[in-house]
Amino acid sequence: MRAARLYQFNQPLKIEEVPDPIITNPTDVIVKIGGAGVCHTDLHLIQGMWDHIVSTALPYTIGHENAGWVHQVGSGVTTVKVGDPVIVHPVASCGYCLSCRSGEDMHCPELKFPGLTVDGGYAEYLKTSDRALIPLPKGVLPENVAPFADAGITAYRAVRKAAPLAKPGTKALMIGMGGLGHIGLQVMRELGNADIITLDIDKDRLNMSLDLGATHAVEANDGAISQVRSLTNEVGADIIIDFVGTDQTHNDSLQMLRKGGHYFVVGYGGTVTVPSIDIINNEFSIIGSLVGNYNELYELMELHARGKVKLHSSKYSLDEANDVLKMLEEGKINGRAVLVP
């Protein structure tokens, strides 16, 4: 099969022929990829940012947002059959540890993470576990939903944590209306009751956010902090969900958060720096949020099937992988990009 593989950090992927994955365990499933989402994490992997965390031996195939059709199953698989359209939760977990039994598979100490720790979906076929598969609702095509497998559930998980706090009369600020943010906005619209303020550097994304249900849209510039504070009656937002995660957004968020407010950090790359006295005096809650679990992916797919959460995406061939990654790095992708082998 053809695959896009990482041979060296900070170098383009090499698109080449590699052996097809094979069944080695009774619960293995081989998925024929219908779509593989292109994520900022893929850029971070290429840049070596994750090397000290996962230390995956090079070369390997990246791609952790995957959907397609069941191609082959192990002898113990009973939940799906060949030909079924599926979306792939990003981790294949053991199923037996306390994290798995509590439904938080992404904390499994034995997990395999296609695209990070083992070969991923920038390829024609992907090996995963039957535990990771969710059958797609009728009429939903894999290439149209692949980014929900990571971007979608990452946004969903953060908003699901914040939604109980988003009561009528509260203000929720959502930073970054790109691939994650435009999904998170729609989820907040469905699960919460706060007035939603969006913040982004791109006017087209801000206009899209208003179409998707935002109450106010603020352009990220020198006057953004004062504008957000004005929209929140000078007290700051009750909830901030940061899908960007730079030093700038961290610092700005702490100036736009009200006393007793909750700051959810989803994007990464920067450093949150705040004096402990400020955390105490303001009773700030700073919460990290990882990729969502299996149930959250299931719930998100149900919302999508009902037309409640839409994905803005553009599709490209596998051969265009390096060009698409460059476009993503330069901020030229609006929504999500999907590679279709």
C-alpha positions in Angstrom: 0.0 0.0 0.0 1.0 3.7 -0.3 1.7 5.7 2.8 3.2 9.1 3.8 5.9 8.4 6.3 8.1 10.5 8.6 11.8 9.7 8.2 13.4 12.8 9.7 12.2 15.6 11.8 11.6 19.0 10.1 11.7 17.3 6.7 8.9 16.5 4.2 7.1 13.2 4.5 8.1 10.5 2.1 5.3 8.9 0.1 6.2 5.3 -0.6 5.0 1.8 -1.0 5.0 -0.2 2.3 3.6 -3.6 3.3 -0.1 -3.8 4.2 -0.8 -4.1 7.9 -1.7 -7.6 9.0 -3.9 -9.2 11.7 -1.8 -10.4 14.7 -4.4 -10.4 17.5 -8.0 -11.7 17.6 -9.3 -8.2 18.3 -7.4 -6.5 15.5 -9.2 -4.8 12.7 -7.8 -3.5 9.4 -9.6 -0.4 8.1 -9.5 0.8 4.5 -9.0 4.5 4.9 -11.7 6.7 3.4 -10.3 9.9 4.9 -7.5 11.0 7.2 -7.6 14.4 8.8 -4.6 16.7 8.8 -4.0 18.1 12.3 -1.6 20.6 13.9 -0.4 17.7 16.0 0.9 16.2 12.8 3.0 19.4 12.3 4.2 19.1 15.9 5.2 15.5 15.3 7.2 16.4 12.2 8.9 19.2 14.2 9.9 16.7 16.8 7.9 18.3 19.6 6.4 15.0 20.7 9.7 13.0 20.6 10.5 13.3 24.3 7.0 12.1 25.1 6.4 9.2 22.8 9.8 8.5 21.3 8.4 6.5 18.4 11.2 5.0 16.2 11.5 6.6 12.8 10.3 6.0 10.1 6.6 5.7 10.7 3.3 6.7 9.2 1.5 9.6 10.8 -2.2 10.4 10.8 -4.5 10.0 13.8 -7.9 11.3 12.5 -9.2 8.3 10.6 -12.4 6.9 9.1 -13.1 4.3 6.5 -14.5 0.8 5.9 -13.7 -2.4 7.8 -11.4 -4.4 5.5 -10.4 -7.3 7.6 -11.2 -8.6 11.1 -9.5 -10.8 13.7 -11.0 -14.1 14.8 -12.4 -12.5 18.0 -14.2 -9.5 16.5 -18.0 -9.6 16.6 -18.9 -5.9 16.8 -18.2 -5.0 13.2 -18.0 -6.9 9.9 -16.2 -6.4 6.6 -17.6 -3.5 4.6 -19.0 -1.5 7.6 -18.3 2.2 7.5 -16.6 3.3 10.7 -14.8 6.2 12.4 -11.7 5.3 14.4 -11.2 6.5 18.0 -7.6 7.6 18.0 -6.4 5.1 20.7 -6.5 1.4 20.7 -6.6 0.4 24.4 -6.3 -2.7 26.5 -9.8 -2.7 27.9 -8.8 -4.1 31.3 -7.0 -1.3 33.3 -8.9 1.0 35.6 -8.7 3.8 33.1 -10.3 1.7 30.3 -13.0 0.3 32.7 -13.9 3.9 33.7 -14.3 4.8 30.0 -11.1 7.0 29.8 -9.2 4.9 27.3 -6.8 7.7 26.4 -5.3 7.3 29.9 -4.6 3.5 29.3 -0.9 2.8 30.1 -0.9 0.1 27.4 -2.5 2.2 24.7 -1.4 2.3 21.1 -2.0 5.6 19.3 -2.0 5.2 15.5 -0.1 8.1 14.0 1.9 8.8 17.2 3.1 5.5 18.7 2.4 3.2 15.8 1.6 3.6 12.1 -1.3 5.9 11.4 -3.8 6.7 8.7 -1.9 8.7 6.1 -2.1 5.5 4.1 -4.5 3.2 2.3 -5.0 0.9 5.3 -4.8 1.2 9.1 -4.6 -1.4 11.8 -6.5 -0.7 15.1 -8.6 -2.5 17.7 -12.3 -3.4 17.6 -12.7 -1.3 20.8 -11.8 1.8 18.8 -14.4 1.6 16.1 -17.8 3.4 16.0 -20.1 2.4 13.1 -21.1 5.5 11.2 -24.8 6.5 11.1 -26.6 5.8 7.8 -25.7 8.2 5.1 -22.5 9.5 6.7 -19.4 9.1 4.6 -16.0 8.5 6.2 -14.2 11.2 4.2 -16.7 13.8 5.6 -16.2 13.0 9.3 -12.6 11.8 9.7 -11.4 15.0 11.6 -14.1 14.3 14.2 -11.9 11.4 15.4 -9.5 13.9 17.1 -10.3 17.5 16.4 -14.0 16.9 17.0 -13.8 15.0 20.2 -11.0 17.2 21.6 -13.3 20.2 21.1 -16.3 18.2 22.3 -14.6 17.0 25.6 -13.6 20.5 26.5 -17.0 22.0 25.9 -18.7 19.1 27.6 -16.7 19.9 30.7 -17.6 23.6 30.4 -21.3 23.2 29.5 -22.6 22.8 33.0 -21.0 26.2 33.9 -22.6 27.8 30.8 -25.8 28.9 32.4 -28.2 31.5 31.1 -26.6 35.0 31.6 -23.0 33.7 31.5 -20.4 34.7 28.9 -18.3 32.0 27.2 -15.2 33.2 25.2 -13.9 30.8 22.6 -10.5 31.5 21.2 -9.6 30.2 17.8 -12.2 29.4 15.2 -10.1 27.0 13.1 -10.4 23.3 12.9 -11.3 22.7 16.6 -12.9 26.0 17.4 -15.6 25.9 14.8 -16.7 22.5 16.1 -16.5 23.5 19.7 -18.7 26.6 19.0 -21.4 24.4 17.6 -21.2 22.0 20.6 -21.4 24.9 23.0 -24.4 26.1 21.2 -26.1 22.7 21.6 -25.0 21.8 25.2 -24.6 25.2 26.9 -26.7 28.3 27.5 -24.1 31.0 27.7 -23.7 33.9 25.3 -20.8 32.9 23.1 -18.0 35.3 22.1 -15.5 34.2 19.5 -12.0 35.5 19.1 -9.8 35.0 16.0 -7.3 36.8 13.8 -9.2 35.8 10.7 -12.3 37.8 9.6 -13.7 35.0 7.5 -13.5 32.6 10.4 -15.2 35.2 12.6 -18.0 35.6 10.1 -18.4 31.9 9.9 -18.6 31.7 13.7 -21.5 34.2 13.7 -23.3 32.0 11.1 -22.7 29.0 13.4 -24.3 30.7 16.4 -21.8 33.0 18.1 -23.4 36.0 19.8 -20.4 38.3 19.2 -17.2 38.0 17.2 -14.0 39.9 18.1 -10.9 40.3 15.9 -7.7 39.5 17.7 -5.8 42.7 17.8 -4.5 45.3 20.3 -8.0 46.2 21.3 -9.4 42.7 21.7 -9.0 42.5 25.5 -10.9 45.8 26.1 -13.6 44.8 23.6 -14.1 41.4 25.4 -14.3 43.1 28.7 -16.8 45.6 27.4 -18.9 42.7 26.1 -18.8 41.1 29.6 -19.8 44.3 31.5 -16.1 44.8 32.4 -16.0 41.8 34.7 -14.6 39.3 32.2 -15.8 36.0 30.7 -17.2 33.3 33.0 -15.7 30.6 30.7 -12.8 30.8 28.3 -11.9 27.8 26.0 -8.5 28.4 24.4 -8.1 26.3 21.2 -4.9 28.1 20.3 -2.6 27.7 23.3 0.2 30.2 22.7 1.9 32.4 25.2 -0.1 35.3 23.9 -3.5 33.6 24.3 -2.6 32.3 27.7 -1.6 35.8 28.9 -4.6 37.5 27.3 -7.0 34.9 28.7 -6.0 35.6 32.2 -6.8 39.3 31.6 -10.2 38.5 30.1 -11.3 35.9 32.8 -13.7 37.1 35.5 -13.1 36.3 39.2 -14.1 32.7 39.9 -13.9 32.0 36.1 -12.8 28.8 34.4 -10.0 28.7 31.8 -9.9 25.6 29.7 -6.6 25.0 27.8 -7.0 22.8 24.7 -4.4 24.2 22.3 -0.7 23.9 23.3 2.7 25.2 22.5 2.9 28.1 25.0 3.4 28.3 28.7 0.7 29.3 31.2 2.5 31.7 33.7 0.4 33.1 36.5 1.5 34.1 40.1 -0.1 31.8 42.6 -1.5 34.8 44.5 -3.5 35.8 41.4 -4.9 32.3 41.2 -5.9 32.5 44.8 -7.2 36.0 44.9 -9.3 35.5 41.7 -10.2 31.9 42.4 -9.3 31.0 38.8 -9.7 27.5 37.7 -7.3 26.4 35.0 -8.2 23.1 33.4 -6.4 21.1 30.8 -8.4 19.0 28.3 -7.1 16.0 26.3 -8.7 14.1 23.4 -12.2 12.8 24.1 -13.1 9.3 25.0 -15.1 6.7 23.0 -18.5 7.7 24.4 -17.8 11.3 23.6 -17.0 10.4 20.0 -20.3 8.4 19.8 -22.2 11.4 21.1 -20.6 13.8 18.7 -21.4 11.5 15.8 -25.0 11.4 16.9 -25.1 15.2 16.9 -23.5 15.3 13.5 -26.0 12.8 12.1 -28.8 15.0 13.3 -27.3 18.0 11.5 -26.5 19.8 14.8 -22.7 19.9 14.3 -21.2 20.4 10.9 -17.6 20.0 9.7 -16.1 22.6 7.4 -13.5 20.7 5.5 -11.6 20.5 2.2 -10.3 17.3 0.6 -6.9 16.4 -1.0 -5.1 13.4 -2.3 -2.5 11.5 -0.3 0.1 12.7 -2.8 -0.6 16.3 -1.7 0.1 15.6 2.0 3.2 17.7 2.2 1.6 20.6 0.4 -1.4 20.5 2.7 0.8 20.4 5.8 2.6 23.5 4.5 -0.8 25.2 3.9 -1.8 24.3 7.5 1.4 25.7 8.9 0.9 29.0 7.0 -2.7 29.3 8.3 -4.2 28.8 4.8 -6.6 25.9 5.8 -10.1 27.1 6.8 -11.7 24.4 8.9 -10.1 20.9 8.4 -8.2 19.3 5.6 -8.8 15.6 4.8 -6.5 13.3 2.8 -8.4 10.8 0.7 -6.1 7.9 -0.4 
